[in-house]
């Protein structure tokens, strides 16, 4: 019975896969950690945070004061309440607009009730930020002369 070319290729492919599988099994057996000592399996971190197999040098040990360790989020540093910015948009008919903060470059909502006088776009102003449910809002807005 004569075999076709496709049949021969399939058989070659199966034989190759079987050989690869046997090779991988042999590699796994040779890299097995069974029977190794604890020191052979131990890993250390160096002063830069890299994993190494050599223990750290005790002479390079740094003493850290336990009070200097901060757990949790960073403490809030009080920010300057008086901020400056430029009016990016203001609609007098609707009574609101936005001020671009000079420090953070973010837009802060401003309502007409918080203004000391009329505002136009691209005017420089001073204001205070107030946290609201929808983000920051500008209060005590005054035009810079």
N, C-alpha and C positions, 0 to 999 in steps of 0.2 A: 504494500500500500504506500503510495507516495504522499508525502506531507506537503502542504502548501507553504508558501513563504510566510504568510501571516501567522500560521500555526507555529512555525519555528521561532518567529519573533516573540510570540506569547510565551513559549517555553523558556526562551532565553531570559525574558523579563522576569518570569517567576523564579528562575534559578538565581538571578542577580538579587532579587528582593530577599530570598531565603538566605543568601550569603551575607547580605548587609545586616539582616536581623541577627544572624549568628555572631557577626563581628561586634555589633552593639552590645549583645549579651555578654560577650567576652570582656569588653571594655568596662561594663558595669561591674562585673565580678572583680576585675583588677582594681577598680577605684572604690571598692566597698570599704566602709569605715569600720566594719566589724573586726574586732581584735586589736584595734589601734589603742594606744594609751591616751589618757586624758590630755596630756601635754601635746600630743600630735593633733588632737582635734580642737585645741584652744585657739582662739583668735583674740587679738588685742586692738585697741584704738590708739593711734599715736596722737601727739599734741595738735595735729591738724585735722583730726577726725577721720583719718584713713585707716582701713583695716590692714593689719599686719600680723605676721606670725611670731614676731619677737616681742617680749615684754617691754613695757616702757622703762626709760632710764629714771631711776628714783631721784637722781641728782637734779633733774629738770622739773621736779614736782613743785607746784605752786600752791600756796596756802590761800584759801578763799574764805573770807568772813561770811558766816551764814546769814547775817543781816543784810548783806549786799545782794543776795539772791532775791529776785523779784518774781513772784508767782502771779499768774493771771495777766490781765490786760494792763497796759501802761496807764499810769496815773494821769488824770486830766490836768494839764498845765493851763492855768487861767490865761485866756487870750485877751488881747487888748479890746475893750468894748467899743472904742471909737475906731471905726473903719472908714476908709475912703474908697470911692469907686466912681464909675462913669455910668450915666444912664444909657442903657443899651436900647431900651424900648419903653415908651410910655404912651398910653391911650387915655386921653382926658375924658372921652365920651364914656368909656367903660370903667374908668377910675382905677386902673392898675398898670403896672409895668415891671421892668426888671432892671436891676443895677448890677453891673459887672464889678465884682470885688477886685481891687488892685492886688491884694495879697494872694488870694486863692484862685483868682481868675474864674470863679464860678458865678453864675447868675443867681441873684437873690431877688425874690418876689418883693414888690413894694405896693402897698395899697394907698389910695389917695388920702385916707384918714391919717396916715403917718407923716404927711408932708407939712412943712412949715410954710410953703409957698408953692406957686406953680412951677412945674418941671418941664424941661424939653429934652429931647434926645441929645446925647454927647455932652451933657453938662456934668461938671465934677460936683460930687456930693460927699458929705460925711453922714454916717449912719451907724446904728447898732444892729447886731444880728440877734434874732430871737428864734428859738427852736419851736417849730409847730409840727402838727401831725403830718403835714405834707413836705416838710423840709424847713429850710431857713426862710425867715421873713425879715425885711428891713423895718426898723422902727426909728423914730426920732430923726427923720431924714431932713438934712439942711443943705442948702446950696453953698458951695465954696465960692467965695468972691475973690 
